[in-house]
Amino acid sequence: MLSWEYPPVVVGGLGRHVHALATALAAAGHEVTVVTRHAEGAAVTEHTEGVRVVRAPEDPPAFPLATPSLLAWTMAFNHTLTRAALRVAERGDFDVIHAHDWLVTHTAVTLKEHLGLPLVATIHATEAGRHQGWLPGEMNRCIHTVEWWLVREACRVLVCSGYMKWEVCRLLELPPSRVEVIPNGVDGRLWRASARAVAAARSRFANGGPLIGYAGRLVYEKGVQHLVGAVPRLRATHPGLRVVIAGDGPYRHELQEEAGRLGLTDEVSFPGFLGVSELPAVLAATNATVVPSLYEPFGMVALEAAAAGAPLAVAATGGLAEIVEPGVTGVTFPHSDPDALAEAVDSLLADRMFARRVARRARTMVSQRYSWAQIAARTATAYATAGRDATRYETGLPAGSPRRPVVPEGNLLLAADGAAT
């Protein structure tokens, strides 16, 4: 497996996904090696949780991991990642390469051609999708072409939801037969907090009234601004209401400024990133956990919150709409609509019996459909399929398929609500 993040480097859901999948495959008896980037204080090579982890140290030229220099950083990262992966390949026999997202494409293609192994790629999100359909700048268009290249080099492309399959097939010009839906998983045991921990979380973040929660990156497409915008209406109906927004990101300062402008300094708290030692108790302490994303390929935090026992209110977009059944495992609302968000959350706060019922059903749904053992078994089957396909694989695409992506400048490829345009 190739991934730009793996514990202790966890930036978002991708790092948690790769870690959980790798350890679940190892637990099922597979030999798994993850090649990733190094983190200060971490071992360069170690066996942990049944997985061999190889971390590639950065080369001396310093490229900051920031938006303006992202492409330069990615190229430098792939140079060191490729060397580390090739050294690993000299000391073992491998059956498949599994690349996670576009940031490892150059290494993945080099290994595929050098070792003659089938390549499987997981597309966790697309650049066009992240920007609500637009590819406004040169960097965005470049990333789109790298994604296009990766899926063409792969024998099998994995995505986390039916929505993402539609998006990848449309935006990256793939036939549906090449793309397989395997959802993300969740380890329910990690998200069950003790009663004492839940009580401590309520004491810290609630004020005797209802508590609303959010967890995730603080970026525009996560829609947290609409949650903040809904708080005045909810506060008027539910005295003592508090909101905890757990996470960090480039949008944090703007969100804090907006909360201040609306006079919500006392109601809305920003504790920053909370790890798995704290977050399950915080989610379990909420009377409603909100996932207000504008764009969400899957919605891992919705599964984690459900496993923690939180009543869910989610935007009816992307993969979230496939996880939550309205009125059964949670409530939904149109994204980008603070009034609809407030109405959905109000339905949970106003009827605690209803809230407990949907939370209980959601927790059961998670345990039945989304265990990592099931996800690992399906992924292993996809590996076997890729191995068989590789014997006849060239481009994997029908004759006449484009050899290069067509990317008009600023082209609206995908509407924010998922509609084709």
C-alpha positions, 0 to 999 in steps of 0.5 A, spaced: 500 500 500 502 507 498 499 512 502 501 519 503 498 519 510 499 513 515 499 513 523 502 517 526 501 522 520 493 522 520 491 529 516 483 526 515 479 520 513 484 517 508 489 516 514 484 512 518 482 508 512 488 506 510 490 504 517 484 500 519 484 497 512 491 494 513 490 492 520 484 488 518 487 485 512 493 483 516 488 480 521 485 476 516 492 473 514 495 477 508 502 480 508 501 487 508 506 493 507 505 500 507 510 505 504 508 512 507 512 518 509 516 519 515 514 523 521 518 526 526 520 521 532 517 515 528 521 509 526 523 508 519 521 501 519 517 497 524 512 491 524 506 494 528 499 491 529 501 485 524 503 490 518 510 492 516 510 500 515 516 503 511 516 511 512 520 515 507 524 520 510 524 527 506 530 529 502 534 535 503 530 540 499 525 543 503 518 544 500 513 546 505 506 542 505 502 548 503 497 549 497 501 554 493 507 549 493 503 542 493 505 540 487 512 541 488 511 537 495 508 532 491 513 531 486 519 531 492 515 526 496 514 521 490 521 521 489 523 519 496 517 514 496 519 511 490 526 509 492 523 506 499 518 502 495 523 499 491 528 497 496 522 494 500 520 490 493 527 487 493 526 483 499 520 480 498 514 478 493 508 482 492 502 480 489 499 487 488 500 494 489 494 499 492 495 506 491 491 511 495 489 517 492 493 522 487 498 524 491 502 517 490 501 516 483 508 517 480 510 512 485 504 507 483 506 507 476 513 506 477 512 500 481 507 497 476 512 498 470 518 496 474 515 490 478 510 488 473 504 487 478 497 489 478 495 496 480 489 497 484 487 505 486 482 507 491 479 514 489 477 517 496 475 524 493 476 528 486 479 535 485 473 537 481 468 534 487 472 538 492 471 544 489 464 543 487 465 542 480 470 547 478 477 546 476 479 554 477 486 554 477 492 551 473 494 546 480 486 544 480 487 542 473 493 538 474 491 534 479 485 532 475 490 530 470 494 526 475 487 522 477 485 521 470 492 518 469 492 514 476 485 510 474 487 509 467 494 505 470 490 501 475 486 494 473 481 496 478 478 502 481 475 502 488 471 508 491 467 508 497 460 509 495 455 509 489 455 517 488 463 516 488 462 511 482 458 516 478 463 521 479 469 518 478 466 514 471 463 521 469 469 526 471 475 521 469 471 518 463 471 510 466 466 505 464 462 503 470 465 495 469 472 498 471 470 501 478 467 497 484 464 500 490 467 498 497 465 502 503 469 505 508 469 501 515 469 503 522 471 499 528 465 500 533 469 498 539 474 504 538 467 509 539 464 506 545 466 511 550 465 509 558 459 513 562 464 517 566 468 519 559 461 521 556 459 525 563 466 529 563 465 531 556 458 534 557 461 537 563 466 540 559 462 542 553 455 543 555 451 548 559 446 544 562 442 544 555 442 540 549 449 539 546 450 539 538 457 536 535 461 537 529 467 533 528 472 534 522 476 538 518 475 545 518 474 547 510 469 550 506 466 544 503 465 541 510 459 546 510 461 548 518 459 555 516 452 553 515 452 550 522 454 556 525 449 560 521 443 555 524 445 556 531 441 563 532 435 560 530 436 553 535 438 558 540 432 561 540 428 555 541 433 551 546 435 555 551 442 553 554 444 550 547 451 549 546 455 547 540 462 544 539 466 544 533 472 539 533 477 539 528 482 544 525 483 547 518 484 553 514 477 555 515 477 555 522 479 563 523 473 565 519 468 560 522 470 563 529 470 570 526 463 568 524 461 566 530 463 572 534 459 576 529 453 573 530 454 573 538 455 566 539 462 566 543 459 563 549 455 558 545 460 555 540 467 552 542 472 550 538 477 545 541 481 543 535 483 536 533 480 531 538 483 524 537 480 517 538 482 518 546 477 524 546 472 524 540 468 518 542 466 521 548 464 528 545 460 525 540 456 520 545 455 526 549 451 530 543 444 530 543 445 531 535 451 530 531 451 534 525 455 533 518 453 539 514 458 537 508 457 540 501 461 535 498 462 528 501 464 522 498 462 517 503 462 521 510 466 517 515 465 521 521 457 519 520 459 512 521 464 514 527 458 518 530 453 513 529 458 507 533 459 512 538 451 513 539 450 520 537 443 522 533 445 524 526 443 530 522 446 530 515 446 533 509 443 529 503 449 529 499 454 524 496 455 518 500 452 521 506 445 520 503 447 512 502 448 512 509 443 515 513 435 513 512 431 519 514 427 518 520 430 511 521 437 512 522 437 519 522 435 525 519 437 529 513 437 536 510 439 539 503 446 542 504 447 549 504 441 551 507 442 553 515 434 553 516 433 546 513 439 544 518 436 548 524 429 544 522 432 537 522 436 538 528 430 541 532 427 534 530 432 531 534 432 536 540 425 536 541 423 529 541 428 525 545 425 518 544 425 519 537 433 521 537 434 515 541 431 510 537 434 513 530 441 513 534 440 506 536 438 503 529 444 507 526 449 503 531 446 497 529 446 498 522 454 500 523 455 494 526 452 490 521 454 493 514 461 496 516 465 492 520 472 492 517 473 485 517 467 485 512 471 491 508 477 487 508 474 481 505 471 485 499 478 488 498 482 482 498 477 479 493 478 486 489 485 484 489 484 477 486 480 480 480 485 485 479 490 479 478 486 476 473 485 482 469 492 484 469 494 478 465 490 481 459 490 488 461 493 494 457 489 500 458 483 497 460 479 501 456 475 500 450 478 502 443 478 509 441 478 512 449 482 518 450 489 518 451 489 524 455 484 528 459 480 534 456 480 539 461 477 546 459 479 552 463 474 553 469 469 548 466 464 546 471 464 538 471 460 537 476 454 541 480 455 542 487 448 537 488 451 532 484 447 534 478 451 533 471 452 539 467 
